[in-house]
């Protein structure tokens, strides 16, 4: 019985979230995948997955075993690469979660650089704006924008991004340029729900934090969608700089009230706590932080 094969099957089932999805990913039958899990549980004498006719749930012992098994399989891949004189190149799969707009505009160019330098590295990037559970959903690393909640995850600060209040030249020509943040209560605005202050925007006025409730005529869950709506000339938007950088450079959007709109929000790389990180996660983290610092310094 190939214990490493059983271990690999279990890791895939845990990350895929179901026996069917794991079978499709492995190119095996669902019955064979189920048999492998049963064989592994018999060898370990512990229940790893609780099965029902409609769902499965990884046990606490299963999650603990998953963490160690994934590390062992990663080490084997890296060892084989070294034996093939590929020790300077990253190999294997790296599963990443990131916010949608940040992933599309910032992370994709970085990943293109990373995979070009490491042709045997396989990236699986999932973009969404919810907070994923890294362990239960099988992610190796994630990018998070904004203040982090307390958790057992490890966070590496990458830097900051600025929030910018903006509108198009057409908007300014029609409504005039606002002189105070209080005027936002009377001007049409689009609100990005990823900005985690319900219905209000935070500013720094006379060194004091001030919250303003804008006149919201539309709500979206994407910074890029908010920026594109501002581009139409109908609304004011409050967006992270990376979402509107090119529009600002082209003059399609204009920064408003920069003296008070200087809010900075943190950018973090996070990953599950492991005693020994894979070289893929370590290298990704180090190189992304360096890349982000170059982008924000430009």
C-alpha positions in Angstrom: 0.0 0.0 0.0 1.5 3.4 -1.0 1.1 5.6 2.0 2.2 8.7 0.2 -0.5 8.1 -2.4 -3.1 7.8 0.3 -1.7 10.9 2.0 -1.9 12.8 -1.3 -5.5 11.7 -1.9 -6.5 12.9 1.6 -4.8 16.3 1.0 -6.7 16.7 -2.3 -10.1 15.7 -0.7 -9.5 18.2 2.1 -8.7 21.0 -0.3 -11.4 20.2 -2.9 -14.1 20.0 -0.3 -15.7 16.8 -1.6 -14.9 13.3 -2.8 -16.4 14.0 -6.3 -14.3 17.2 -6.8 -11.2 15.4 -5.6 -11.8 12.5 -7.9 -12.1 14.9 -10.9 -8.9 16.7 -9.9 -7.0 13.4 -9.5 -8.4 11.6 -12.5 -9.7 8.8 -10.3 -13.1 7.4 -9.6 -15.0 8.6 -6.5 -15.1 5.0 -5.2 -11.3 4.7 -5.4 -10.9 8.0 -3.6 -13.2 6.9 -0.8 -11.4 3.6 -0.5 -8.0 5.4 -0.2 -9.4 7.6 2.6 -10.8 4.5 4.4 -7.4 2.8 4.0 -5.5 5.8 5.4 -7.9 6.0 8.4 -7.4 2.3 9.1 -3.6 2.8 9.0 -3.7 5.8 11.3 -6.5 4.3 13.5 -8.3 7.7 13.6 -11.3 9.2 11.8 -10.1 12.0 9.4 -13.4 12.7 7.6 -17.0 12.4 8.7 -19.1 11.3 5.7 -22.8 11.6 5.1 -24.8 11.0 2.0 -24.8 14.7 1.1 -21.7 16.2 2.7 -18.3 15.6 4.4 -16.6 17.2 7.3 -12.9 17.1 8.1 -12.3 16.3 11.8 -10.0 18.3 14.0 -7.6 15.3 13.8 -8.0 15.4 10.1 -7.0 19.1 9.9 -4.0 18.5 12.0 -3.0 15.6 9.8 -3.6 17.7 6.7 -1.2 20.4 7.8 1.6 17.9 8.4 0.8 15.8 5.3 0.8 18.9 3.0 4.2 19.9 4.4 5.7 16.4 3.8 4.4 16.3 0.2 5.8 19.8 -0.4 9.2 18.7 1.0 9.2 15.7 -1.4 8.5 17.9 -4.4 11.3 20.2 -3.4 13.7 17.4 -2.8 13.0 15.9 -6.2 13.6 19.3 -7.8 17.0 19.6 -6.1 18.0 16.1 -7.3 17.1 17.3 -10.8 19.3 20.4 -10.3 16.3 22.7 -10.1 16.9 23.9 -6.6 17.0 27.5 -7.7 13.5 27.2 -9.2 10.2 26.9 -7.4 8.1 23.8 -8.3 4.7 22.5 -7.4 1.3 24.2 -6.8 0.6 27.4 -4.9 -3.0 28.1 -4.1 -3.7 31.8 -3.5 -6.7 33.8 -2.5 -7.0 37.6 -3.1 -9.6 40.4 -3.4 -10.9 40.7 -6.9 -9.8 44.2 -8.0 -6.4 43.9 -6.2 -5.9 40.5 -7.8 -6.8 41.7 -11.3 -4.8 44.9 -11.2 -1.9 44.2 -8.9 -1.4 40.5 -8.4 -1.7 39.3 -11.9 1.3 41.2 -13.2 3.4 40.0 -10.2 2.3 36.4 -10.8 3.3 36.7 -14.5 6.8 37.7 -13.3 6.9 34.9 -10.7 5.8 32.1 -13.1 8.1 33.3 -15.8 11.1 33.0 -13.4 9.8 29.6 -12.1 8.3 27.7 -15.1 7.6 24.6 -12.9 5.5 26.6 -10.5 1.7 26.2 -10.9 -0.4 29.0 -9.6 -4.1 28.5 -8.7 -5.5 32.0 -7.9 -9.1 32.5 -6.7 -10.4 36.1 -6.6 -13.3 37.0 -4.4 -14.0 39.7 -1.8 -15.1 37.5 1.1 -12.7 36.4 3.9 -11.9 32.8 3.0 -11.0 30.1 5.5 -7.4 29.3 4.4 -7.2 26.0 6.2 -10.6 24.5 5.4 -10.6 25.7 1.8 -7.0 24.6 1.2 -5.3 27.9 0.4 -1.5 28.2 0.9 -1.5 32.0 1.1 -3.8 35.0 0.8 -3.7 38.7 0.3 -5.9 40.9 2.6 -6.6 44.6 2.3 -7.7 46.4 5.5 -7.4 45.9 9.2 -7.1 42.2 10.2 -9.3 40.5 12.8 -7.5 38.5 15.5 -6.8 35.0 14.4 -4.3 32.2 14.5 -3.1 33.1 11.0 0.3 34.5 10.4 0.3 38.0 8.8 3.2 39.6 7.0 2.7 43.4 6.4 3.4 44.3 2.8 2.7 48.0 3.2 -0.3 50.3 2.6 -2.6 51.6 0.0 -4.2 55.1 0.1 -7.9 55.7 -0.2 -8.7 58.5 -2.6 -11.9 60.5 -3.0 -12.4 61.0 -6.7 -14.8 62.1 -9.5 -14.5 62.7 -13.2 -13.9 66.2 -14.8 -17.5 66.0 -16.1 -18.8 65.6 -12.6 -16.9 68.6 -11.4 -18.0 70.7 -14.4 -21.7 69.8 -13.5 -21.7 69.9 -9.7 -18.6 71.9 -8.9 -15.6 70.7 -6.9 -16.6 70.1 -3.2 -14.8 72.3 -0.7 -15.6 70.3 2.4 -16.3 66.7 3.2 -19.6 67.7 4.7 -20.8 68.5 1.1 -20.7 64.7 0.4 -24.0 64.4 2.2 -25.6 66.3 -0.6 -23.7 65.0 -3.6 -24.4 61.6 -5.4 -21.9 59.0 -4.3 -21.3 55.3 -5.0 -20.4 53.1 -2.0 -18.1 50.1 -2.2 -19.2 47.6 0.5 -15.7 46.2 0.8 -14.9 49.4 2.7 -15.8 48.0 6.1 -17.6 51.0 7.6 -21.3 50.6 7.1 -22.6 53.5 5.1 -19.9 56.0 6.1 -16.4 57.1 5.0 -13.6 58.0 7.4 -11.4 61.0 6.9 -8.7 62.9 8.9 -9.6 66.5 9.4 -7.5 68.8 11.7 -5.7 65.6 12.9 -9.1 64.2 14.1 -10.9 61.2 12.6 -14.2 62.2 11.1 -16.9 59.9 9.7 -19.2 61.3 7.0 -22.3 59.6 5.7 -22.3 60.3 1.9 -25.5 60.5 -0.2 -25.4 57.0 -1.5 -27.2 56.4 -4.8 -25.6 53.0 -5.5 -23.8 50.3 -3.6 -21.3 47.9 -5.2 -18.9 45.2 -3.9 -16.0 46.1 -6.2 -13.6 49.0 -6.1 -13.2 48.8 -9.8 -16.9 49.0 -10.3 -17.1 52.1 -8.1 -14.3 53.6 -10.1 -16.0 52.9 -13.4 -19.2 54.4 -12.1 -17.3 57.6 -11.1 -15.8 57.6 -14.6 -19.3 58.1 -16.1 -19.5 61.6 -14.5 -22.5 60.8 -12.3 -21.0 60.1 -8.9 -18.2 60.5 -6.4 -16.3 57.4 -5.4 -13.9 56.6 -2.5 -11.4 54.0 -3.9 -8.1 52.5 -3.0 -5.3 54.0 -5.1 -4.5 50.8 -7.0 -8.0 50.7 -8.4 -7.9 54.1 -10.0 -4.2 54.7 -10.6 -4.4 54.6 -14.4 -7.5 56.7 -14.4 -5.8 59.4 -12.4 -2.8 59.4 -14.6 -5.0 59.8 -17.7 -7.0 62.6 -16.1 -10.2 60.5 -16.4 -10.6 60.8 -12.6 -9.5 63.7 -10.3 -8.6 63.5 -6.7 -10.9 65.5 -4.4 -10.1 67.1 -1.0 -6.6 65.4 -0.8 -5.9 67.4 2.4 -8.4 65.3 4.4 -8.6 62.2 2.2 -5.3 60.7 3.2 -6.6 57.4 4.8 -4.1 54.6 4.5 -5.2 50.9 4.8 -2.8 48.0 5.3 -1.9 45.3 2.8 -1.0 42.0 4.3 0.1 38.6 3.2 -1.4 35.9 5.4 -0.9 32.1 5.7 -1.8 29.3 8.1 0.5 28.8 11.0 3.0 26.1 10.2 6.2 25.2 11.9 8.0 24.9 8.6 6.7 26.9 5.6 7.2 25.6 2.1 9.7 27.5 -0.1 6.8 28.4 -2.4 5.0 30.4 0.4 8.2 31.9 1.7 9.4 33.0 -1.7 6.0 34.3 -2.8 5.7 36.3 0.4 9.2 37.9 0.2 9.0 38.7 -3.5 5.5 40.1 -3.4 6.3 42.4 -0.5 9.3 43.7 -2.5 7.2 44.0 -5.6 4.5 45.9 -3.8 7.0 48.3 -2.2 8.4 49.0 -5.7 4.9 49.7 -7.0 4.0 52.1 -4.2 7.3 53.9 -4.3 7.0 54.6 -8.0 
